[in-house]
């Protein structure tokens, strides 16, 4: 049995930090859907996790959006499949994908200035557009 969730070669989350609970699913399951708790609710306390570096933690909570609570717990509900094991794997893989996305450091944007040619093209198109609109103003010969 695997005792940690592998994210990257250098980052893994121990399964002891992830809380899984099983609830009744609203998804597929036929008659079973009313009596079997096949949906998985995964809870991961990202804010207090010792496994995550601080920059990754901050990006993870920001990326999670509505899936993150105010206290930094990420909640993922998986009910795509009919069975508990498949939903459990789905929830864990979705958490892993989210954390992997948070490990990516976004490149800092460098502001650039428009080129002289692009300024000229913009002004030329504005002039042409203005000329087209000026022709709509009044009919020729009527003042």
C-alpha positions as a Markdown table, in Angstrom:
| # | Residue | x | y | z |
|---|---|---|---|---|
| 1 | Unk | 0.0 | 0.0 | 0.0 |
| 2 | Unk | 1.2 | 3.5 | -0.9 |
| 3 | Unk | 1.8 | 5.7 | 2.2 |
| 4 | Unk | 2.1 | 9.0 | 0.3 |
| 5 | Unk | 0.7 | 10.9 | -2.6 |
| 6 | Unk | 3.5 | 11.5 | -5.2 |
| 7 | Unk | 3.2 | 14.9 | -6.7 |
| 8 | Unk | 6.6 | 15.5 | -8.3 |
| 9 | Unk | 10.0 | 13.8 | -7.9 |
| 10 | Unk | 10.8 | 16.0 | -4.9 |
| 11 | Unk | 7.4 | 16.6 | -3.4 |
| 12 | Unk | 5.0 | 14.1 | -1.9 |
| 13 | Unk | 2.2 | 14.4 | 0.6 |
| 14 | Unk | 1.8 | 11.7 | 3.3 |
| 15 | Unk | -1.7 | 10.1 | 3.3 |
| 16 | Unk | -2.0 | 10.9 | 7.0 |
| 17 | Unk | -2.4 | 14.6 | 6.1 |
| 18 | Unk | -5.4 | 13.8 | 3.8 |
| 19 | Unk | -8.8 | 13.0 | 5.3 |
| 20 | Unk | -11.2 | 10.9 | 3.3 |
| 21 | Unk | -14.8 | 10.5 | 4.1 |
| 22 | Unk | -17.5 | 8.7 | 2.2 |
| 23 | Unk | -20.9 | 10.2 | 1.5 |
| 24 | Unk | -23.9 | 9.3 | -0.6 |
| 25 | Unk | -23.5 | 10.1 | -4.2 |
| 26 | Unk | -25.8 | 12.1 | -6.5 |
| 27 | Unk | -24.1 | 10.6 | -9.5 |
| 28 | Unk | -24.5 | 7.2 | -11.3 |
| 29 | Unk | -25.3 | 4.0 | -9.4 |
| 30 | Unk | -28.8 | 2.9 | -10.2 |
| 31 | Unk | -30.7 | 1.7 | -7.2 |
| 32 | Unk | -27.5 | 1.5 | -5.2 |
| 33 | Unk | -27.2 | 5.3 | -5.2 |
| 34 | Unk | -29.7 | 5.6 | -2.4 |
| 35 | Unk | -28.1 | 3.1 | 0.0 |
| 36 | Unk | -24.3 | 3.1 | -0.7 |
| 37 | Unk | -21.9 | 5.9 | 0.3 |
| 38 | Unk | -19.8 | 5.8 | -2.9 |
| 39 | Unk | -18.9 | 9.5 | -3.2 |
| 40 | Unk | -15.6 | 10.6 | -1.6 |
| 41 | Unk | -15.1 | 13.9 | 0.1 |
| 42 | Unk | -11.3 | 14.6 | 0.4 |
| 43 | Unk | -10.1 | 17.3 | 2.9 |
| 44 | Unk | -6.5 | 18.5 | 2.9 |
| 45 | Unk | -5.3 | 21.2 | 5.3 |
| 46 | Unk | -3.0 | 23.1 | 3.0 |
| 47 | Unk | -2.3 | 26.0 | 5.3 |
| 48 | Unk | -0.9 | 23.8 | 8.1 |
| 49 | Unk | 0.7 | 21.1 | 5.9 |
| 50 | Unk | 4.4 | 20.6 | 6.8 |
| 51 | Unk | 5.0 | 18.9 | 3.4 |
| 52 | Unk | 4.3 | 22.0 | 1.3 |
| 53 | Unk | 6.9 | 24.8 | 0.8 |
| 54 | Unk | 5.4 | 28.2 | 1.6 |
| 55 | Unk | 5.2 | 29.6 | -2.0 |
| 56 | Unk | 3.5 | 26.4 | -3.2 |
| 57 | Unk | 1.1 | 26.6 | -0.3 |
| 58 | Unk | 0.0 | 30.2 | -1.2 |
| 59 | Unk | -0.4 | 29.4 | -4.9 |
| 60 | Unk | -2.3 | 26.2 | -4.1 |
| 61 | Unk | -4.9 | 28.0 | -1.9 |
| 62 | Unk | -5.2 | 30.7 | -4.6 |
| 63 | Unk | -5.6 | 28.1 | -7.3 |
| 64 | Unk | -8.2 | 26.1 | -5.3 |
| 65 | Unk | -10.6 | 29.0 | -5.3 |
| 66 | Unk | -14.0 | 28.0 | -4.1 |
| 67 | Unk | -12.7 | 24.5 | -3.1 |
| 68 | Unk | -10.6 | 26.1 | -0.3 |
| 69 | Unk | -12.2 | 27.1 | 2.9 |
| 70 | Unk | -11.4 | 30.3 | 4.9 |
| 71 | Unk | -9.0 | 28.4 | 7.1 |
| 72 | Unk | -7.0 | 27.0 | 4.1 |
| 73 | Unk | -8.6 | 23.5 | 3.9 |
| 74 | Unk | -9.1 | 22.2 | 0.4 |
| 75 | Unk | -12.3 | 20.1 | -0.1 |
| 76 | Unk | -12.7 | 17.9 | -3.2 |
| 77 | Unk | -15.8 | 15.9 | -3.7 |
| 78 | Unk | -15.6 | 13.0 | -6.2 |
| 79 | Unk | -18.7 | 11.2 | -7.4 |
| 80 | Unk | -18.0 | 10.6 | -11.1 |
| 81 | Unk | -17.8 | 6.8 | -10.7 |
| 82 | Unk | -20.1 | 4.1 | -9.2 |
| 83 | Unk | -17.6 | 2.7 | -6.8 |
| 84 | Unk | -15.7 | 4.0 | -3.8 |
| 85 | Unk | -12.2 | 2.9 | -4.9 |
| 86 | Unk | -12.6 | 4.7 | -8.3 |
| 87 | Unk | -13.9 | 7.8 | -6.6 |
| 88 | Unk | -11.1 | 7.7 | -4.1 |
| 89 | Unk | -8.5 | 7.5 | -6.8 |
| 90 | Unk | -10.3 | 10.3 | -8.7 |
| 91 | Unk | -10.2 | 12.6 | -5.7 |
| 92 | Unk | -6.6 | 11.9 | -4.9 |
| 93 | Unk | -5.5 | 12.4 | -8.5 |
| 94 | Unk | -7.4 | 15.7 | -8.7 |
| 95 | Unk | -5.7 | 16.9 | -5.5 |
| 96 | Unk | -2.3 | 15.8 | -7.0 |
| 97 | Unk | -3.1 | 17.7 | -10.2 |
| 98 | Unk | -4.0 | 20.8 | -8.3 |
| 99 | Unk | -0.8 | 20.7 | -6.2 |
| 100 | Unk | 1.3 | 20.0 | -9.3 |
| 101 | Unk | -0.2 | 23.1 | -10.9 |
| 102 | Unk | 0.7 | 25.1 | -7.8 |
| 103 | Unk | 4.3 | 24.0 | -8.0 |
| 104 | Unk | 4.6 | 25.8 | -11.4 |
| 105 | Unk | 6.1 | 29.3 | -10.8 |
| 106 | Unk | 4.5 | 31.8 | -13.1 |
| 107 | Unk | 6.9 | 33.9 | -15.2 |
| 108 | Unk | 7.0 | 37.5 | -14.2 |
| 109 | Unk | 5.5 | 39.8 | -16.8 |
| 110 | Unk | 7.8 | 42.4 | -18.2 |
| 111 | Unk | 6.0 | 45.5 | -19.5 |
| 112 | Unk | 6.9 | 46.3 | -23.1 |
| 113 | Unk | 6.3 | 49.4 | -25.1 |
| 114 | Unk | 4.4 | 49.3 | -28.5 |
| 115 | Unk | 6.6 | 49.7 | -31.5 |
| 116 | Unk | 6.5 | 52.7 | -33.7 |
| 117 | Unk | 5.1 | 50.7 | -36.6 |
| 118 | Unk | 2.2 | 49.3 | -34.4 |
| 119 | Unk | 1.4 | 52.9 | -33.3 |
| 120 | Unk | 1.3 | 54.0 | -36.9 |
| 121 | Unk | -1.0 | 51.1 | -37.9 |
| 122 | Unk | -3.3 | 51.9 | -35.0 |
| 123 | Unk | -3.5 | 55.6 | -36.0 |
| 124 | Unk | -4.0 | 54.7 | -39.6 |
| 125 | Unk | -6.9 | 52.4 | -38.8 |
| 126 | Unk | -8.5 | 55.0 | -36.5 |
| 127 | Unk | -8.2 | 57.6 | -39.3 |
| 128 | Unk | -9.8 | 55.2 | -41.8 |
| 129 | Unk | -12.6 | 54.4 | -39.4 |
| 130 | Unk | -13.2 | 58.0 | -38.6 |
| 131 | Unk | -13.5 | 58.8 | -42.4 |
| 132 | Unk | -16.1 | 56.0 | -42.8 |
| 133 | Unk | -18.1 | 57.4 | -39.9 |
| 134 | Unk | -17.8 | 61.0 | -41.2 |
| 135 | Unk | -19.5 | 59.9 | -44.5 |
| 136 | Unk | -22.5 | 58.7 | -42.5 |
| 137 | Unk | -23.2 | 62.1 | -41.0 |
| 138 | Unk | -25.2 | 63.8 | -43.7 |
| 139 | Unk | -26.2 | 63.2 | -47.3 |
| 140 | Unk | -24.1 | 65.1 | -49.9 |
| 141 | Unk | -25.7 | 68.3 | -51.1 |
| 142 | Unk | -27.9 | 68.8 | -48.1 |
| 143 | Unk | -27.0 | 71.5 | -45.6 |
